[in-house]
Amino acid sequence: MAKSSRYAAKVPDANGIIPYSDEEHGVWADLYARQLDVIEGRVCQEFLEGLETLSLPPDRIPQPLEVSKVLRETTGWEVAPVPALINFDRFFKLLSEKKFPAASFIRSRQDMDYLQEPDIFHEIFGHATMLTNPAFADFTEAYGKAGVKASKAERVFLARLYWFTVEFGLLQTAAGLRVCGGGIASSPGEMRYALESPEPLRRPFDPLDALRTPYRIDIYQPVYYVLDRMDDLFRLAREDLLALIRQARALGEFTPTFPPKSQEAA
């Protein structure tokens, strides 16, 4: 998270307003319209309800102050504008305080289809939407508190739990498999792949298994974990996450289901 970004952060003015250009608002509008078409029949009901609750503007980038007002009224969260990449200390501290760190820039048109680092569309459309859900919000807060206490080695495992739930989680519903993770919900390509491709493994969610599963950020995921119900996150939020990490470390990591970058390049 502390790596460099090729995007420059947008800094709020004295009133907390972030200045965006007409072009940047246009990128949001195009991303928003495209993703609304893709999520139909693919995201979970909780995501749709969150989208309705936030009532995001379709034609301009929403201000963090606007989103924070709604989140505070629903689950007590707020959005904290940050540069594209922040260090783990700050990331976990913000989450522990019920402040979601949202990168303040928006991608360029050259990166419309894929962006390795998070931008404000990913943060607001993908994540703030689910933070209106109490189970999701509680788990994210508990995750942040665990991260504040975790050692550097423990944080590597903890990152996996976030990756396979908040970012790339799936949910089993009466209507079939649905997306709940923001990394999938904000990506048209990965959404179709995660739900419809025969290639990835879709495993029942078990926190110990998720903690033991390595991942890469620059490819479609070869493994997804499927929650039985959103309330599973309520229970997970009340567990000792650091104790789970100790168990996972004792059991050892699973063999990666993807080639290393050097091998892939060769």
Sequence and secondary structure as in RCSB ss.txt:
>XXXX:A:sequence
MAKSSRYAAKVPDANGIIPYSDEEHGVWADLYARQLDVIEGRVCQEFLEGLETLSLPPDRIPQPLEVSKVLRETT
GWEVAPVPALINFDRFFKLLSEKKFPAASFIRSRQDMDYLQEPDIFHEIFGHATMLTNPAFADFTEAYGKAGVKA
SKAERVFLARLYWFTVEFGLLQTAAGLRVCGGGIASSPGEMRYALESPEPLRRPFDPLDALRTPYRIDIYQPVYY
VLDRMDDLFRLAREDLLALIRQARALGEFTPTFPPKSQEAA
>XXXX:A:secstr
  S  SS      TTS     HHHHHHHHHHHHHHHHHHTTTB HHHHHHHHHHT  SSS   HHHHHHHHHHHT
S EEEEE S   HHHHHHHHHTTEEEEE     GGGSS  SS  HHIIIIIIITGGGSHHHHHHHHHHHHHHHH 
 HHHHHHHHHHHIIIIIT EEEETTEEEE  HHHHT HHHHHHHHH SSSEEEE  HHHHHT    SSS  SEEE
EES TTHHHHHHTS HHHHHHHHHHH     SS  HHHHH 
